[in-house]
């Protein structure tokens, strides 16, 4: 595994299976180091997490402590029912949590049956009662879109231009409708942030993030430079092929 310190966090380049193992190591190391009794793990949506879920099932890779004591979230969500194939939490549940027989009380989907601002308010309130507003996810997984977005922080997002203090918010994304998402302030309060980027289609976006001019309004993933000491980029060789 090639490892390098960058302005946006620690960059690690390897083949997918090695990256999946490293992702789990990072989560468990953070849990052990900080002696977290009920660690919260927020997964991302998309094709890479689905491959990660498959790897975890085939290799029994999720540590026993997370199975018995972990709490499960997603870092962002679409305003669709859990039964919808577009639901990030729905996919997490169907493809991973049910396999491990995770207790229903340890699953925390976004309340997408409400209007978006109310859903964000309810989710913030639920979190604040559990952990308090000064903390966010212990382990937060993110992906990167072709337009360099992370979570549901898209180019020109008002949550970047005008940050809110809450950990979670609703936001309207042009042509995509409303989304629910961890905010920049929420990311700043996470314990460890793991960004998994895989596939040749992500090579140019990744190069733009790491080697382009810093313009977070256009390239939201660049906001991670503010938290670089706890950010790990797990990148496969195809996605990292254009990095110098």
N, C-alpha and C positions, 0 to 999 in steps of 0.2 A: 504494500500500500504506500503510495506516494503521499507525503504529508507536508503542508506548507502553511505558514502563518501569513494571513492577508489582512488588508484593512477591513474586510467584511467577516472575519472569523477564520477558524482553522479549516483549511481545504484538504480533503482526503480523496484520492482518486484510486479506484480499484474496480474489480469486477463485482456484479450485483450481490452474489452470495456473501462475499467478504464484507461488503458495505452493510448488508442486512445484519450480519453478526455484530459489526461495530455499532450499529444503531442500538441494538439491545444492550451491548456492553456500556454504552454511554448512559443509557437510562438507568441501568442497575448501579453503575458506579456512583451516579449522582444520588440515588436513593440511599445507598450505603454510607457515603461520605457525610450526608446531612441527616442521617438517622430519621428518615421520614416514615411515620407509622402508617399513613394512608396515602401513598403517592398518587398523584393525579397525572394521567397520561392522555394527551390530546393528539389524535391522529388527523392527518390531512385526507383530502379526497383525491381521486384521480387514478391513473393506471399504475403508477409506481407503488402507492400503498396497497393496491390489490395484489401486486406481485409479492410485496412484503408479507401480506397476510398469508398467502399461499406458502411462502417459505416457512413462516412461523408454524403453520399447521403441519407441514411435512416433516419438520425437524424438531417439533415440540420445543420451540425456541424461547417462548415467553417464560421468564423466571417464575418459579413457584410463588414467590412473595407477591408479585404483581397479580397473579391469578387469585390468590387468597385475600389480599388486602388492597389491591389497586382500585382506583376509581377512574372511569373511562369517559372521555369527551371527544369532540372534534374541534379543531381550531377555527373552522368556519362552516357555514351551512347554507344551503338553498332553502327557499320557502316552499318546500314540498313535503308531503307526508313521508314518514319513515319507510312505508312500503314502496315508495317510488325509487326506481333504480338510480335516480339522480341524487338521492339523499346520501350525504357523506356518512352520517351516523348509521343510517339504515344499512349501508354497505359494510361498515365496520362491524355492526352487530351480526349480520348474516354471514359474513366471510371470516370472522375471527372470534368474536365474543361468545357466540353460541357454541362454537367448537370447544372452547375451554369451559363452557358451562358457568360463565360469569354470572354472579347473582344480579337479579334485576335491580336491586337497591344500589348497586355500584355502577349503574349505567346512567349517564346524564345527557340525553339528547337535548338539542335546542327545542323550545316550545313553538314549533312552526305552525300550530293551529291558531295562533294569535296574529294580530297585525304586527308588522315588523318592529316598530318602536316599543310596543308593549312587550313583545317577546324578548327583546334585548333587556328591557327593564327587569323582567321577571328572572332572566338568566343571571343578571348582575346581582339581584337580590338573593337568589339561591346561593350563588358563589360566596357572597359577602357573609352570609350566615354560617357557611361551612368553614371558610378560611380567612375572610376579611379582605377588604379592598387593597391592602398593601401587598398582597401576594397574587400570583396567577399560577398557571399550570406548572407543576414540577418538571414535566417533560412535554415540550411542544414540538410536534412534527409539522413541517411545512413542505410544500412543493413550490415549484416555480412555473408560471405560465409562459407561453410564447411571447407575451407582452411584458414579461418581467414582473408580473404581479405575484404576491404571496398572500396566503389566506384569501380574504376577499378585499384586499387593499389593491385596487386596480390603478392604472395611470390616471392622474388628476383626481384621485379620491379626496373628498373633503376631509376624511379622517387623517390624511397626511397634511393637507394645507392648514387645517384647523383641528388639531388633536383634541380629543376629549379625555377627561380624567378617568373615566370608567374603563374597566378591563375589556368590556364587550360592548358592541354597538350594532345597530342596523345601518345599512347604507344602500342607497339606490345606485345600481351600476347601469350606465346607459346600455341599452339593447339587451341587458341580462336580467333586469328586474331587481328586486330587493334581495339582499344577502344579509346574513348575520355573521359577525366576525370578531375575533380577537383584535384589539386595537393596538396602535403603536405603544401606548402606555402599558397595555396588557403584556405585550412582548417584553417590555423592559422589566417586568416583574416576574417573568418566567424563570425557572431554575436553570434549565438548559434548553436550547433551541437547536433542533436537528433538521437540516434542510436536505432532503433527498432529491437528486436530480439525475434522471437517467434517460438515455436514448439520444440518437443523433439529432433529432428535431430540437433539442435543447442546447445544442452546441453554440449557436449564434446568440441566443438570449443570455447564456451564461457568460460568454465572452464580453457581451455588452455591459453586463453588470460589473464584472471584475476589472475590465480594461477600458471601459468608456468613461466619459466625464461623469462626475457625481451629480446626478439630477434625479433625486428620489421622487419628485412629482411625476416624472416620466418613467422611471425605473424603480418602482416601490421596493423591490428587494434590497436596494441600496440603503434603506433605513437601518438595516441590520448592522451597519458599521458602528452605530451607537452602542451596540451590545456585544461587540465582537469577541469579548473574552469568554462568552458562554455560547457562542454560535459555532456549530460544526456543519460544514457542507460535505455531504457524502455523495460523490459524483462518480458515475461510471466512466469508462474510457471513451465511450462514444460522445457523451455529453461534454467531457473535458477535452475533446480532440482539438479545439481551436484556441485553447488557452496557451499563452506563451510561457 
